[in-house]
Amino acid sequence: MAKLRLKKTILEIEDNQLKENDPPCTKDTYKKLMNAGYSSRKQRIKLSSCTDGNL
């Protein structure tokens, strides 16, 4: 249960970062992953690992 809440929170953090373009590197990385052929799901997983490491 706690892991599910943490995952949801991390995805909310990413959503806010992408919408607000703050920090800009989040959106830049998202675009780079998209251009490299990663699916939207895989992009979010990769971004989540960065966010999780900063908590």
Predicted model as a PDB file, atoms N, CA, C, CB and O in Angstrom, pLDDT in the B-factor column:
MODEL        1                                                                  
ATOM      1  N   MET A   1       0.815  -1.191   0.000  1.00 75.00           N  
ATOM      2  CA  MET A   1       0.000   0.000   0.000  1.00 75.00           C  
ATOM      3  C   MET A   1       0.864   1.262   0.000  1.00 75.00           C  
ATOM      4  CB  MET A   1      -0.930  -0.006   1.199  1.00 75.00           C  
ATOM      5  O   MET A   1       0.590   2.203  -0.745  1.00 75.00           O  
ATOM      6  N   ALA A   2       1.893   1.282   0.824  1.00 84.00           N  
ATOM      7  CA  ALA A   2       2.766   2.448   0.899  1.00 84.00           C  
ATOM      8  C   ALA A   2       3.508   2.649  -0.416  1.00 84.00           C  
ATOM      9  CB  ALA A   2       3.764   2.301   2.055  1.00 84.00           C  
ATOM     10  O   ALA A   2       3.722   3.783  -0.843  1.00 84.00           O  
ATOM     11  N   LYS A   3       3.902   1.549  -1.060  1.00 86.00           N  
ATOM     12  CA  LYS A   3       4.611   1.657  -2.338  1.00 86.00           C  
ATOM     13  C   LYS A   3       3.703   2.256  -3.407  1.00 86.00           C  
ATOM     14  CB  LYS A   3       5.128   0.277  -2.791  1.00 86.00           C  
ATOM     15  O   LYS A   3       4.151   3.045  -4.239  1.00 86.00           O  
ATOM     16  N   LEU A   4       2.446   1.886  -3.382  1.00 89.00           N  
ATOM     17  CA  LEU A   4       1.486   2.424  -4.356  1.00 89.00           C  
ATOM     18  C   LEU A   4       1.294   3.930  -4.152  1.00 89.00           C  
ATOM     19  CB  LEU A   4       0.127   1.692  -4.237  1.00 89.00           C  
ATOM     20  O   LEU A   4       1.219   4.683  -5.123  1.00 89.00           O  
ATOM     21  N   ARG A   5       1.216   4.365  -2.894  1.00 91.00           N  
ATOM     22  CA  ARG A   5       1.087   5.791  -2.605  1.00 91.00           C  
ATOM     23  C   ARG A   5       2.337   6.546  -3.048  1.00 91.00           C  
ATOM     24  CB  ARG A   5       0.832   6.016  -1.106  1.00 91.00           C  
ATOM     25  O   ARG A   5       2.248   7.642  -3.601  1.00 91.00           O  
ATOM     26  N   LEU A   6       3.505   5.946  -2.799  1.00 88.00           N  
ATOM     27  CA  LEU A   6       4.755   6.585  -3.196  1.00 88.00           C  
ATOM     28  C   LEU A   6       4.819   6.721  -4.711  1.00 88.00           C  
ATOM     29  CB  LEU A   6       5.964   5.785  -2.677  1.00 88.00           C  
ATOM     30  O   LEU A   6       5.210   7.768  -5.228  1.00 88.00           O  
ATOM     31  N   LYS A   7       4.436   5.667  -5.422  1.00 87.00           N  
ATOM     32  CA  LYS A   7       4.448   5.704  -6.888  1.00 87.00           C  
ATOM     33  C   LYS A   7       3.509   6.805  -7.398  1.00 87.00           C  
ATOM     34  CB  LYS A   7       4.034   4.324  -7.472  1.00 87.00           C  
ATOM     35  O   LYS A   7       3.859   7.557  -8.307  1.00 87.00           O  
ATOM     36  N   LYS A   8       2.326   6.887  -6.810  1.00 90.00           N  
ATOM     37  CA  LYS A   8       1.359   7.903  -7.214  1.00 90.00           C  
ATOM     38  C   LYS A   8       1.913   9.305  -6.955  1.00 90.00           C  
ATOM     39  CB  LYS A   8       0.027   7.706  -6.466  1.00 90.00           C  
ATOM     40  O   LYS A   8       1.761  10.202  -7.784  1.00 90.00           O  
ATOM     41  N   THR A   9       2.543   9.483  -5.818  1.00 91.00           N  
ATOM     42  CA  THR A   9       3.124  10.781  -5.467  1.00 91.00           C  
ATOM     43  C   THR A   9       4.237  11.168  -6.437  1.00 91.00           C  
ATOM     44  CB  THR A   9       3.665  10.754  -4.033  1.00 91.00           C  
ATOM     45  O   THR A   9       4.318  12.318  -6.868  1.00 91.00           O  
ATOM     46  N   ILE A  10       5.092  10.208  -6.776  1.00 89.00           N  
ATOM     47  CA  ILE A  10       6.184  10.476  -7.716  1.00 89.00           C  
ATOM     48  C   ILE A  10       5.629  10.863  -9.078  1.00 89.00           C  
ATOM     49  CB  ILE A  10       7.105   9.247  -7.845  1.00 89.00           C  
ATOM     50  O   ILE A  10       6.143  11.785  -9.712  1.00 89.00           O  
ATOM     51  N   LEU A  11       4.596  10.181  -9.537  1.00 89.00           N  
ATOM     52  CA  LEU A  11       3.987  10.521 -10.825  1.00 89.00           C  
ATOM     53  C   LEU A  11       3.358  11.915 -10.782  1.00 89.00           C  
ATOM     54  CB  LEU A  11       2.926   9.474 -11.210  1.00 89.00           C  
ATOM     55  O   LEU A  11       3.399  12.642 -11.775  1.00 89.00           O  
ATOM     56  N   GLU A  12       2.779  12.290  -9.646  1.00 92.00           N  
ATOM     57  CA  GLU A  12       2.227  13.638  -9.508  1.00 92.00           C  
ATOM     58  C   GLU A  12       3.336  14.686  -9.556  1.00 92.00           C  
ATOM     59  CB  GLU A  12       1.437  13.762  -8.195  1.00 92.00           C  
ATOM     60  O   GLU A  12       3.169  15.744 -10.162  1.00 92.00           O  
ATOM     61  N   ILE A  13       4.457  14.392  -8.921  1.00 91.00           N  
ATOM     62  CA  ILE A  13       5.605  15.305  -8.958  1.00 91.00           C  
ATOM     63  C   ILE A  13       6.066  15.484 -10.399  1.00 91.00           C  
ATOM     64  CB  ILE A  13       6.770  14.773  -8.075  1.00 91.00           C  
ATOM     65  O   ILE A  13       6.302  16.607 -10.845  1.00 91.00           O  
ATOM     66  N   GLU A  14       6.193  14.381 -11.122  1.00 90.00           N  
ATOM     67  CA  GLU A  14       6.621  14.455 -12.527  1.00 90.00           C  
ATOM     68  C   GLU A  14       5.625  15.244 -13.363  1.00 90.00           C  
ATOM     69  CB  GLU A  14       6.792  13.047 -13.113  1.00 90.00           C  
ATOM     70  O   GLU A  14       6.020  16.078 -14.178  1.00 90.00           O  
ATOM     71  N   ASP A  15       4.339  14.986 -13.166  1.00 92.00           N  
ATOM     72  CA  ASP A  15       3.317  15.728 -13.916  1.00 92.00           C  
ATOM     73  C   ASP A  15       3.468  17.225 -13.694  1.00 92.00           C  
ATOM     74  CB  ASP A  15       1.904  15.275 -13.505  1.00 92.00           C  
ATOM     75  O   ASP A  15       3.417  18.011 -14.641  1.00 92.00           O  
ATOM     76  N   ASN A  16       3.652  17.612 -12.446  1.00 94.00           N  
ATOM     77  CA  ASN A  16       3.821  19.038 -12.128  1.00 94.00           C  
ATOM     78  C   ASN A  16       5.092  19.597 -12.756  1.00 94.00           C  
ATOM     79  CB  ASN A  16       3.856  19.247 -10.605  1.00 94.00           C  
ATOM     80  O   ASN A  16       5.084  20.707 -13.288  1.00 94.00           O  
ATOM     81  N   GLN A  17       6.173  18.846 -12.700  1.00 93.00           N  
ATOM     82  CA  GLN A  17       7.422  19.309 -13.294  1.00 93.00           C  
ATOM     83  C   GLN A  17       7.279  19.490 -14.799  1.00 93.00           C  
ATOM     84  CB  GLN A  17       8.554  18.329 -12.988  1.00 93.00           C  
ATOM     85  O   GLN A  17       7.781  20.464 -15.359  1.00 93.00           O  
ATOM     86  N   LEU A  18       6.595  18.556 -15.458  1.00 92.00           N  
ATOM     87  CA  LEU A  18       6.410  18.656 -16.903  1.00 92.00           C  
ATOM     88  C   LEU A  18       5.490  19.819 -17.267  1.00 92.00           C  
ATOM     89  CB  LEU A  18       5.844  17.350 -17.455  1.00 92.00           C  
ATOM     90  O   LEU A  18       5.769  20.549 -18.218  1.00 92.00           O  
ATOM     91  N   LYS A  19       4.396  20.001 -16.523  1.00 95.00           N  
ATOM     92  CA  LYS A  19       3.456  21.089 -16.804  1.00 95.00           C  
ATOM     93  C   LYS A  19       4.087  22.457 -16.589  1.00 95.00           C  
ATOM     94  CB  LYS A  19       2.220  20.953 -15.931  1.00 95.00           C  
ATOM     95  O   LYS A  19       3.887  23.379 -17.379  1.00 95.00           O  
ATOM     96  N   GLU A  20       4.855  22.576 -15.502  1.00 96.00           N  
ATOM     97  CA  GLU A  20       5.437  23.868 -15.143  1.00 96.00           C  
ATOM     98  C   GLU A  20       6.814  24.095 -15.770  1.00 96.00           C  
ATOM     99  CB  GLU A  20       5.542  23.980 -13.640  1.00 96.00           C  
ATOM    100  O   GLU A  20       7.389  25.178 -15.665  1.00 96.00           O  
ATOM    101  N   ASN A  21       7.323  23.059 -16.417  1.00 94.00           N  
ATOM    102  CA  ASN A  21       8.668  23.098 -17.007  1.00 94.00           C  
ATOM    103  C   ASN A  21       9.699  23.554 -15.960  1.00 94.00           C  
ATOM    104  CB  ASN A  21       8.694  24.050 -18.240  1.00 94.00           C  
ATOM    105  O   ASN A  21      10.571  24.383 -16.221  1.00 94.00           O  
ATOM    106  N   ASP A  22       9.553  22.969 -14.771  1.00 93.00           N  
ATOM    107  CA  ASP A  22      10.445  23.312 -13.662  1.00 93.00           C  
ATOM    108  C   ASP A  22      10.780  22.056 -12.880  1.00 93.00           C  
ATOM    109  CB  ASP A  22       9.802  24.377 -12.736  1.00 93.00           C  
ATOM    110  O   ASP A  22       9.909  21.532 -12.186  1.00 93.00           O  
ATOM    111  N   PRO A  23      11.946  21.574 -12.955  1.00 91.00           N  
ATOM    112  CA  PRO A  23      13.089  22.100 -13.683  1.00 91.00           C  
ATOM    113  C   PRO A  23      13.004  21.756 -15.169  1.00 91.00           C  
ATOM    114  CB  PRO A  23      14.386  21.559 -13.089  1.00 91.00           C  
ATOM    115  O   PRO A  23      12.408  20.744 -15.540  1.00 91.00           O  
ATOM    116  N   PRO A  24      13.590  22.584 -16.009  1.00 93.00           N  
ATOM    117  CA  PRO A  24      13.532  22.362 -17.457  1.00 93.00           C  
ATOM    118  C   PRO A  24      14.144  21.025 -17.886  1.00 93.00           C  
ATOM    119  CB  PRO A  24      14.241  23.489 -18.172  1.00 93.00           C  
ATOM    120  O   PRO A  24      13.763  20.474 -18.918  1.00 93.00           O  
ATOM    121  N   CYS A  25      15.077  20.510 -17.110  1.00 91.00           N  
ATOM    122  CA  CYS A  25      15.731  19.256 -17.499  1.00 91.00           C  
ATOM    123  C   CYS A  25      14.750  18.085 -17.513  1.00 91.00           C  
ATOM    124  CB  CYS A  25      16.889  18.948 -16.548  1.00 91.00           C  
ATOM    125  O   CYS A  25      14.985  17.106 -18.221  1.00 91.00           O  
ATOM    126  N   THR A  26      13.655  18.159 -16.749  1.00 91.00           N  
ATOM    127  CA  THR A  26      12.670  17.071 -16.752  1.00 91.00           C  
ATOM    128  C   THR A  26      12.015  16.960 -18.118  1.00 91.00           C  
ATOM    129  CB  THR A  26      11.600  17.296 -15.664  1.00 91.00           C  
ATOM    130  O   THR A  26      11.926  15.871 -18.685  1.00 91.00           O  
ATOM    131  N   LYS A  27      11.556  18.091 -18.645  1.00 92.00           N  
ATOM    132  CA  LYS A  27      10.912  18.073 -19.957  1.00 92.00           C  
ATOM    133  C   LYS A  27      11.924  17.746 -21.050  1.00 92.00           C  
ATOM    134  CB  LYS A  27      10.238  19.424 -20.244  1.00 92.00           C  
ATOM    135  O   LYS A  27      11.601  17.033 -22.001  1.00 92.00           O  
ATOM    136  N   ASP A  28      13.142  18.261 -20.922  1.00 93.00           N  
ATOM    137  CA  ASP A  28      14.198  17.958 -21.897  1.00 93.00           C  
ATOM    138  C   ASP A  28      14.489  16.460 -21.932  1.00 93.00           C  
ATOM    139  CB  ASP A  28      15.487  18.740 -21.562  1.00 93.00           C  
ATOM    140  O   ASP A  28      14.612  15.867 -23.003  1.00 93.00           O  
ATOM    141  N   THR A  29      14.594  15.865 -20.767  1.00 92.00           N  
ATOM    142  CA  THR A  29      14.867  14.425 -20.683  1.00 92.00           C  
ATOM    143  C   THR A  29      13.699  13.632 -21.243  1.00 92.00           C  
ATOM    144  CB  THR A  29      15.146  14.004 -19.227  1.00 92.00           C  
ATOM    145  O   THR A  29      13.905  12.646 -21.951  1.00 92.00           O  
ATOM    146  N   TYR A  30      12.478  14.047 -20.939  1.00 91.00           N  
ATOM    147  CA  TYR A  30      11.283  13.381 -21.452  1.00 91.00           C  
ATOM    148  C   TYR A  30      11.291  13.387 -22.982  1.00 91.00           C  
ATOM    149  CB  TYR A  30      10.004  14.067 -20.916  1.00 91.00           C  
ATOM    150  O   TYR A  30      11.013  12.370 -23.617  1.00 91.00           O  
ATOM    151  N   LYS A  31      11.612  14.539 -23.559  1.00 93.00           N  
ATOM    152  CA  LYS A  31      11.663  14.646 -25.022  1.00 93.00           C  
ATOM    153  C   LYS A  31      12.784  13.789 -25.609  1.00 93.00           C  
ATOM    154  CB  LYS A  31      11.853  16.108 -25.439  1.00 93.00           C  
ATOM    155  O   LYS A  31      12.600  13.157 -26.648  1.00 93.00           O  
ATOM    156  N   LYS A  32      13.933  13.765 -24.954  1.00 94.00           N  
ATOM    157  CA  LYS A  32      15.049  12.943 -25.434  1.00 94.00           C  
ATOM    158  C   LYS A  32      14.683  11.465 -25.415  1.00 94.00           C  
ATOM    159  CB  LYS A  32      16.304  13.185 -24.580  1.00 94.00           C  
ATOM    160  O   LYS A  32      15.002  10.732 -26.352  1.00 94.00           O  
ATOM    161  N   LEU A  33      14.017  11.026 -24.355  1.00 94.00           N  
ATOM    162  CA  LEU A  33      13.594   9.627 -24.277  1.00 94.00           C  
ATOM    163  C   LEU A  33      12.569   9.312 -25.366  1.00 94.00           C  
ATOM    164  CB  LEU A  33      13.007   9.319 -22.887  1.00 94.00           C  
ATOM    165  O   LEU A  33      12.599   8.235 -25.963  1.00 94.00           O  
ATOM    166  N   MET A  34      11.664  10.257 -25.619  1.00 94.00           N  
ATOM    167  CA  MET A  34      10.669  10.069 -26.666  1.00 94.00           C  
ATOM    168  C   MET A  34      11.361   9.947 -28.026  1.00 94.00           C  
ATOM    169  CB  MET A  34       9.655  11.240 -26.672  1.00 94.00           C  
ATOM    170  O   MET A  34      11.025   9.066 -28.818  1.00 94.00           O  
ATOM    171  N   ASN A  35      12.316  10.820 -28.292  1.00 96.00           N  
ATOM    172  CA  ASN A  35      13.046  10.781 -29.563  1.00 96.00           C  
ATOM    173  C   ASN A  35      13.895   9.530 -29.706  1.00 96.00           C  
ATOM    174  CB  ASN A  35      13.925  12.003 -29.696  1.00 96.00           C  
ATOM    175  O   ASN A  35      14.196   9.101 -30.820  1.00 96.00           O  
ATOM    176  N   ALA A  36      14.283   8.943 -28.575  1.00 96.00           N  
ATOM    177  CA  ALA A  36      15.074   7.710 -28.600  1.00 96.00           C  
ATOM    178  C   ALA A  36      14.189   6.480 -28.803  1.00 96.00           C  
ATOM    179  CB  ALA A  36      15.874   7.567 -27.302  1.00 96.00           C  
ATOM    180  O   ALA A  36      14.691   5.363 -28.926  1.00 96.00           O  
ATOM    181  N   GLY A  37      12.865   6.691 -28.840  1.00 96.00           N  
ATOM    182  CA  GLY A  37      11.952   5.598 -29.139  1.00 96.00           C  
ATOM    183  C   GLY A  37      11.323   4.924 -27.925  1.00 96.00           C  
ATOM    184  O   GLY A  37      10.668   3.892 -28.065  1.00 96.00           O  
ATOM    185  N   TYR A  38      11.510   5.489 -26.747  1.00 95.00           N  
ATOM    186  CA  TYR A  38      10.894   4.900 -25.559  1.00 95.00           C  
ATOM    187  C   TYR A  38       9.406   5.213 -25.536  1.00 95.00           C  
ATOM    188  CB  TYR A  38      11.574   5.418 -24.276  1.00 95.00           C  
ATOM    189  O   TYR A  38       8.988   6.310 -25.906  1.00 95.00           O  
ATOM    190  N   SER A  39       8.611   4.248 -25.100  1.00 93.00           N  
ATOM    191  CA  SER A  39       7.178   4.475 -24.960  1.00 93.00           C  
ATOM    192  C   SER A  39       6.943   5.455 -23.817  1.00 93.00           C  
ATOM    193  CB  SER A  39       6.419   3.138 -24.711  1.00 93.00           C  
ATOM    194  O   SER A  39       7.828   5.684 -22.993  1.00 93.00           O  
ATOM    195  N   SER A  40       5.754   6.028 -23.774  1.00 88.00           N  
ATOM    196  CA  SER A  40       5.413   6.974 -22.718  1.00 88.00           C  
ATOM    197  C   SER A  40       5.570   6.319 -21.352  1.00 88.00           C  
ATOM    198  CB  SER A  40       3.979   7.498 -22.900  1.00 88.00           C  
ATOM    199  O   SER A  40       6.057   6.945 -20.411  1.00 88.00           O  
ATOM    200  N   ARG A  41       5.162   5.074 -21.244  1.00 89.00           N  
ATOM    201  CA  ARG A  41       5.279   4.335 -19.972  1.00 89.00           C  
ATOM    202  C   ARG A  41       6.731   4.184 -19.566  1.00 89.00           C  
ATOM    203  CB  ARG A  41       4.623   2.948 -20.084  1.00 89.00           C  
ATOM    204  O   ARG A  41       7.077   4.419 -18.408  1.00 89.00           O  
ATOM    205  N   LYS A  42       7.589   3.794 -20.502  1.00 91.00           N  
ATOM    206  CA  LYS A  42       9.018   3.612 -20.197  1.00 91.00           C  
ATOM    207  C   LYS A  42       9.678   4.945 -19.843  1.00 91.00           C  
ATOM    208  CB  LYS A  42       9.747   2.964 -21.395  1.00 91.00           C  
ATOM    209  O   LYS A  42      10.559   5.003 -18.986  1.00 91.00           O  
ATOM    210  N   GLN A  43       9.241   6.018 -20.515  1.00 90.00           N  
ATOM    211  CA  GLN A  43       9.777   7.341 -20.201  1.00 90.00           C  
ATOM    212  C   GLN A  43       9.468   7.689 -18.746  1.00 90.00           C  
ATOM    213  CB  GLN A  43       9.192   8.414 -21.156  1.00 90.00           C  
ATOM    214  O   GLN A  43      10.333   8.167 -18.012  1.00 90.00           O  
ATOM    215  N   ARG A  44       8.233   7.445 -18.347  1.00 87.00           N  
ATOM    216  CA  ARG A  44       7.816   7.769 -16.977  1.00 87.00           C  
ATOM    217  C   ARG A  44       8.564   6.916 -15.957  1.00 87.00           C  
ATOM    218  CB  ARG A  44       6.302   7.568 -16.818  1.00 87.00           C  
ATOM    219  O   ARG A  44       8.914   7.397 -14.879  1.00 87.00           O  
ATOM    220  N   ILE A  45       8.808   5.653 -16.293  1.00 87.00           N  
ATOM    221  CA  ILE A  45       9.556   4.785 -15.383  1.00 87.00           C  
ATOM    222  C   ILE A  45      10.972   5.316 -15.195  1.00 87.00           C  
ATOM    223  CB  ILE A  45       9.593   3.336 -15.917  1.00 87.00           C  
ATOM    224  O   ILE A  45      11.486   5.351 -14.077  1.00 87.00           O  
ATOM    225  N   LYS A  46      11.591   5.724 -16.280  1.00 89.00           N  
ATOM    226  CA  LYS A  46      12.955   6.247 -16.196  1.00 89.00           C  
ATOM    227  C   LYS A  46      12.994   7.555 -15.417  1.00 89.00           C  
ATOM    228  CB  LYS A  46      13.535   6.455 -17.597  1.00 89.00           C  
ATOM    229  O   LYS A  46      13.883   7.758 -14.590  1.00 89.00           O  
ATOM    230  N   LEU A  47      12.047   8.432 -15.672  1.00 86.00           N  
ATOM    231  CA  LEU A  47      11.983   9.685 -14.918  1.00 86.00           C  
ATOM    232  C   LEU A  47      11.702   9.414 -13.436  1.00 86.00           C  
ATOM    233  CB  LEU A  47      10.896  10.611 -15.507  1.00 86.00           C  
ATOM    234  O   LEU A  47      12.250  10.083 -12.561  1.00 86.00           O  
ATOM    235  N   SER A  48      10.848   8.433 -13.167  1.00 85.00           N  
ATOM    236  CA  SER A  48      10.519   8.089 -11.775  1.00 85.00           C  
ATOM    237  C   SER A  48      11.741   7.639 -11.003  1.00 85.00           C  
ATOM    238  CB  SER A  48       9.462   6.997 -11.733  1.00 85.00           C  
ATOM    239  O   SER A  48      11.887   7.941  -9.819  1.00 85.00           O  
ATOM    240  N   SER A  49      12.612   6.922 -11.674  1.00 84.00           N  
ATOM    241  CA  SER A  49      13.822   6.453 -10.970  1.00 84.00           C  
ATOM    242  C   SER A  49      14.695   7.631 -10.555  1.00 84.00           C  
ATOM    243  CB  SER A  49      14.633   5.485 -11.864  1.00 84.00           C  
ATOM    244  O   SER A  49      15.366   7.575  -9.525  1.00 84.00           O  
ATOM    245  N   CYS A  50      14.687   8.688 -11.347  1.00 80.00           N  
ATOM    246  CA  CYS A  50      15.446   9.890 -10.976  1.00 80.00           C  
ATOM    247  C   CYS A  50      14.771  10.616  -9.819  1.00 80.00           C  
ATOM    248  CB  CYS A  50      15.589  10.839 -12.185  1.00 80.00           C  
ATOM    249  O   CYS A  50      15.433  11.038  -8.871  1.00 80.00           O  
ATOM    250  N   THR A  51      13.461  10.757  -9.900  1.00 75.00           N  
ATOM    251  CA  THR A  51      12.722  11.440  -8.836  1.00 75.00           C  
ATOM    252  C   THR A  51      12.835  10.670  -7.537  1.00 75.00           C  
ATOM    253  CB  THR A  51      11.245  11.615  -9.221  1.00 75.00           C  
ATOM    254  O   THR A  51      13.048  11.256  -6.476  1.00 75.00           O  
ATOM    255  N   ASP A  52      12.693   9.347  -7.620  1.00 66.00           N  
ATOM    256  CA  ASP A  52      12.767   8.496  -6.434  1.00 66.00           C  
ATOM    257  C   ASP A  52      14.123   8.631  -5.751  1.00 66.00           C  
ATOM    258  CB  ASP A  52      12.508   7.032  -6.807  1.00 66.00           C  
ATOM    259  O   ASP A  52      14.208   8.608  -4.524  1.00 66.00           O  
ATOM    260  N   GLY A  53      15.169   8.770  -6.534  1.00 66.00           N  
ATOM    261  CA  GLY A  53      16.506   8.894  -5.982  1.00 66.00           C  
ATOM    262  C   GLY A  53      16.747  10.214  -5.270  1.00 66.00           C  
ATOM    263  O   GLY A  53      17.673  10.338  -4.468  1.00 66.00           O  
ATOM    264  N   ASN A  54      15.903  11.205  -5.569  1.00 67.00           N  
ATOM    265  CA  ASN A  54      16.044  12.522  -4.949  1.00 67.00           C  
ATOM    266  C   ASN A  54      15.178  12.701  -3.705  1.00 67.00           C  
ATOM    267  CB  ASN A  54      15.701  13.587  -5.949  1.00 67.00           C  
ATOM    268  O   ASN A  54      15.244  13.741  -3.049  1.00 67.00           O  
ATOM    269  N   LEU A  55      14.370  11.699  -3.376  1.00 66.00           N  
ATOM    270  CA  LEU A  55      13.497  11.822  -2.196  1.00 66.00           C  
ATOM    271  C   LEU A  55      14.241  11.460  -0.939  1.00 66.00           C  
ATOM    272  CB  LEU A  55      12.258  10.937  -2.335  1.00 66.00           C  
ATOM    273  O   LEU A  55      13.671  11.505   0.151  1.00 66.00           O  
TER     274      LEU A  55                                                      
ENDMDL                                                                          
END                                                                             
